[in-house]
Amino acid sequence: MARFDAFTVNIAAALTAAMFLFVLTPAVARDAAPFSLVIANEETELYRFPARPDDRFTLAWIHSVEHETWEETFRITNAGAIEIHSTRFKTFGAGVPSDGADTTRIENGWVIMDGIDRTVDPLAVLATPKEDYRLHWNDEDYDLTPDDTPHVLTFVIVPALP
C-alpha cells in the first residue's frame, strides 16, 4: 500500500507541476498570433502588431475635398490577407462609391457601408499631415504622419516572428 501511495503522490506532484506551468505561461504564448500587421514607409518598418484572423483596424483621415472625417475598417482574413470591411463618411458626393457593400445606411449623420469584404492586400496609402491620417488598432490611436511629411505607407500581413 505504501508503494501505491508513493506512486499516487508522484503522479499528483507531476500533474500539479504541469498545471502551474500552464497557469504561469502567459496567455499570449499559449495563443500566439499567427500573423503580424506590418506598416512600413518605403523600406522602414514603422509599426508591427500581432494579428489574428478577424482582427480589425481602422484608418481615419480628413477627406481632401469634402473636409470631413472618412473612416475605413479593415479585417484580417483566415488566410492572412487584408480585407476592407466597411467605410463611413459624412458627405456623399462625386467619387464616393454607391454600391459594393452588403448594406448602406445613415446613422447619426454618417453614411455607413458594411460588408464590402474586398481584399486589398497589400494596402497602400498616401498619408499626409494635411489629411491627419490616423490608425486605430486595439483601442489605441497612432499618428501616421508624426514627422509632418507625406508618406506612402504599405500595410501588409506577414507570418509572425518566431
Backbone torsions as a table, in degrees:
resi	resn	phi	psi	omega
1	MET	NA	-38.2	-179.1
2	ALA	-63.5	-35.1	178.4
3	ARG	-65.8	-41.6	177.0
4	PHE	-62.7	-40.0	179.4
5	ASP	-64.5	-38.8	178.6
6	ALA	-66.1	-41.0	177.6
7	PHE	-61.6	-46.0	179.2
8	THR	-61.8	-41.8	179.3
9	VAL	-63.5	-42.7	179.8
10	ASN	-64.0	-42.3	178.2
11	ILE	-64.1	-45.7	179.8
12	ALA	-60.9	-40.6	179.3
13	ALA	-65.2	-41.4	179.8
14	ALA	-65.3	-43.1	178.3
15	LEU	-64.7	-39.6	178.2
16	THR	-63.3	-44.2	178.6
17	ALA	-62.3	-41.7	179.2
18	ALA	-63.8	-40.1	178.7
19	MET	-64.9	-41.3	178.2
20	PHE	-63.1	-41.6	178.0
21	LEU	-61.6	-41.9	179.7
22	PHE	-64.6	-45.3	-178.2
23	VAL	-66.4	-37.9	-177.2
24	LEU	-81.1	-15.6	177.1
25	THR	-75.1	126.1	-178.8
26	PRO	-57.2	146.8	179.4
27	ALA	-58.3	-33.7	-179.8
28	VAL	-61.4	-38.8	-179.5
29	ALA	-68.9	-36.4	179.7
30	ARG	-74.1	-30.5	-175.4
31	ASP	-126.4	55.3	-175.2
32	ALA	-63.6	141.2	177.9
33	ALA	-68.2	131.9	-178.5
34	PRO	-77.5	-15.5	-175.5
35	PHE	-129.3	170.1	168.5
36	SER	-131.0	138.6	169.3
37	LEU	-90.1	118.4	-178.4
38	VAL	-112.6	130.8	176.8
39	ILE	-117.2	122.3	-175.1
40	ALA	-130.0	151.2	172.9
41	ASN	-113.3	107.6	-172.5
42	GLU	54.8	-115.3	-178.3
43	GLU	-97.8	0.6	-175.8
44	THR	-98.5	120.2	176.5
45	GLU	-75.7	124.0	179.7
46	LEU	-95.1	-43.0	-179.2
47	TYR	-140.8	150.3	172.2
48	ARG	-143.0	120.9	-178.2
49	PHE	-122.2	138.7	172.0
50	PRO	-61.6	137.5	-175.8
51	ALA	-136.8	142.0	178.0
52	ARG	-122.0	159.0	174.4
53	PRO	-55.0	139.1	-179.9
54	ASP	77.0	0.3	169.9
55	ASP	-62.1	150.2	-178.4
56	ARG	-129.6	150.4	172.3
57	PHE	-140.6	156.0	-177.4
58	THR	-124.1	134.4	170.1
59	LEU	-103.2	134.9	178.5
60	ALA	-130.9	144.9	178.8
61	TRP	-159.1	167.9	174.9
62	ILE	-94.3	120.4	-177.7
63	HIS	-62.3	133.2	-173.4
64	SER	-67.0	-26.0	179.9
65	VAL	-99.3	-48.6	-175.6
66	GLU	-78.1	-21.7	-177.7
67	HIS	56.7	36.2	176.2
68	GLU	-125.4	155.7	178.0
69	THR	-66.8	138.9	176.5
70	TRP	-127.3	136.2	179.7
71	GLU	-131.6	138.4	174.0
72	GLU	-128.4	133.6	-179.8
73	THR	-108.6	132.8	-177.3
74	PHE	-116.3	154.3	-178.7
75	ARG	-127.6	144.3	173.9
76	ILE	-88.2	125.3	-179.0
77	THR	-82.6	167.8	176.4
78	ASN	-60.4	-29.5	-179.4
79	ALA	-83.3	-3.2	179.2
80	GLY	83.6	40.1	177.2
81	ALA	-120.1	162.7	175.7
82	ILE	-96.2	132.5	-178.5
83	GLU	-130.9	131.5	174.6
84	ILE	-75.6	127.4	-177.8
85	HIS	-101.6	-44.3	-177.0
86	SER	-152.4	163.8	175.1
87	THR	-140.8	151.2	175.9
88	ARG	-145.9	142.5	-175.9
89	PHE	-155.8	166.1	-175.0
90	LYS	-102.5	-20.3	179.6
91	THR	-124.1	144.2	-175.8
92	PHE	-119.8	109.5	-177.4
93	GLY	-147.4	-157.7	-178.5
94	ALA	-57.8	137.1	177.9
95	GLY	87.5	-7.4	179.5
96	VAL	-88.9	130.7	-179.0
97	PRO	-63.8	141.5	178.5
98	SER	-105.4	-6.6	177.1
99	ASP	-148.0	-178.4	179.2
100	GLY	108.8	-6.1	178.9
101	ALA	-114.6	154.8	175.1
102	ASP	-66.0	-41.4	-179.5
103	THR	-136.8	146.5	172.9
104	THR	-132.1	130.8	-178.7
105	ARG	-147.6	165.9	174.0
106	ILE	-111.6	128.7	-177.4
107	GLU	-142.4	119.3	179.6
108	ASN	52.0	39.6	177.6
109	GLY	85.4	1.0	178.8
110	TRP	-105.8	138.6	167.1
111	VAL	-87.6	122.2	-176.5
112	ILE	-119.4	126.2	176.6
113	MET	-115.4	114.9	-178.7
114	ASP	-109.7	157.8	174.1
115	GLY	74.3	31.6	177.1
116	ILE	-69.0	-49.3	172.1
117	ASP	46.4	55.5	178.8
118	ARG	-117.8	130.4	179.9
119	THR	-67.6	132.6	178.1
120	VAL	-137.2	59.6	-172.8
121	ASP	-123.4	119.3	2.2
122	PRO	-76.0	157.8	177.8
123	LEU	-100.4	124.7	178.0
124	ALA	-114.5	135.7	-175.9
125	VAL	-136.3	133.0	170.9
126	LEU	-90.1	100.3	-177.9
127	ALA	-94.3	119.6	-179.5
128	THR	-119.5	149.2	178.8
129	PRO	-60.8	-35.7	-178.8
130	LYS	-60.4	-36.0	179.8
131	GLU	-89.3	-2.6	173.6
132	ASP	53.5	56.8	-179.2
133	TYR	-68.5	131.9	179.3
134	ARG	-135.8	150.3	175.9
135	LEU	-112.8	133.9	172.5
136	HIS	-113.6	116.4	-177.6
137	TRP	-137.9	124.9	177.0
138	ASN	47.1	53.7	176.9
139	ASP	64.8	17.1	176.6
140	GLU	-123.2	147.1	176.8
141	ASP	-111.0	139.5	-178.1
142	TYR	-128.2	131.3	175.9
143	ASP	-77.0	125.2	-177.7
144	LEU	-93.3	1.3	173.8
145	THR	-134.9	59.0	-174.6
146	PRO	-66.3	-21.4	-178.7
147	ASP	-99.2	12.1	177.1
148	ASP	59.5	30.4	173.2
149	THR	-127.9	149.2	178.4
150	PRO	-67.8	147.5	178.2
151	HIS	-141.7	141.7	167.1
152	VAL	-88.0	113.0	-178.2
153	LEU	-102.4	140.4	176.6
154	THR	-115.4	128.7	176.7
155	PHE	-107.4	127.4	-177.9
156	VAL	-146.4	149.3	174.9
157	ILE	-100.5	130.7	179.3
158	VAL	-129.4	160.4	174.0
159	PRO	-60.0	144.7	179.3
160	ALA	-63.5	148.4	176.5
161	LEU	-70.8	145.2	-179.3
162	PRO	-68.7	NA	NA
